[in-house]
Amino acid sequence: MLDTLNPGWKSAPAVHGAAGAGLIDTCDPERQPVAQRVTGNTQTQLALMRPGPELNALRVVFSGLSAADREGGQFGDMISTQDLDLPDHHRESLPCGGALLRPD
């Protein structure tokens, strides 16, 4: 979803001539690290779902981390990449720049 949101919000100012030069070009460098992280998180989750007792200790650790972080939400935010801040190239014209779906 965020891979659509990133170029989507940048397209409107670009179409209306309000975007700086190169705004659209920032999409790929911003999204690549996120995509790599999502891939790593997905591989981790798949590994935890594999059958076999050899992963039981790892499952216990992850279950404990998840349970301990229910109020703070940092573990869930990491898995969903909600803990990432986008590079803030245009804070002057876009006050929400750098924020990723977080209320102030």
N, C-alpha and C positions, 0 to 999 in steps of 0.2 A: 504494500500500500504506500509506504513512504517513497518507493522508487517512482511512483506516479505523482505523489504530492510535491516532491522536490522540483521537478521541472514544471509542474503545473502552476505553482505560485509564482515561479520566475517568468513564465510565459506572459502573464497579463501585463506586468510593467514593461516587458520587452516589446510587446505588440503596441502598447500605447506610447512608446518612446520615453518612458520614465526610468528605464533600467540603464545602468552604466554599461559601458562596453565590456563584454565578456561574462555577463551575469549567467547566461545560459551555459557557458563553458565550465562553470563551477560545479555543475551537477555531477559529472562523472568523478572528479577527484573527491567530492564529498561523500558519494554513495559507495565507492569501492571499499573503504575500510569497514563500513557498516555491513556490506554484503559478505565480506570475509568473516566478520564476527558472527553474523547470522549462520553462515555455513558451519563455522566451528561449534556454535551452540547446538545446531541441528545434529551434527555428528556426535556430540556428547550425549544428547538425549537418545539418539539411536543406540549408542553403545550401552546406555543404562537399561534399555528395553530388551537387549539380547538375553535369551534364556541362559541359565547356568548359574550354579552356586558361586563360581569364582568372582562374580560381580556383586555379590550380596553385601560385602563390606562397603563398597563404593556407593551402593544404593542407600545404605544406612546413613552414610555421611551426607549425601545430597538431600535425603529426607530430613535429616536434622537441620541442615542449613536452611532449607525451605521453611520448616516449621518455626525456627528461631527468628526468621526475618519477616513474619507475616505482617507485623505492624510497620516496620520500616520500609518494606517493599523493595529493598535494594537488590535482592537476589532475583525477584521477578522482573524488576526493571532491567537487570543485566541480560536476562534470557530474552526479553522482548526488545532489547536495545533502547528502551525508554530512558536509560541513564546517559545516553549520548547527547552531547550538544553539537549542533551543526556549526561549522565555521561562521563567524559573524563578520561578513564582508561589508554589510550595508546597514549597520545599526542606525545611522543618521536618518535614512529614508524609510527603514522598516524596523520599528521599535521592537518587534518580536524576534528579530534576527538572533540566531544562536540558541533560541529556546526550542525544545522538542516536546510538544504536547504536555507542557507542565504549567499549571497555574502559578502565578507569582505569589 
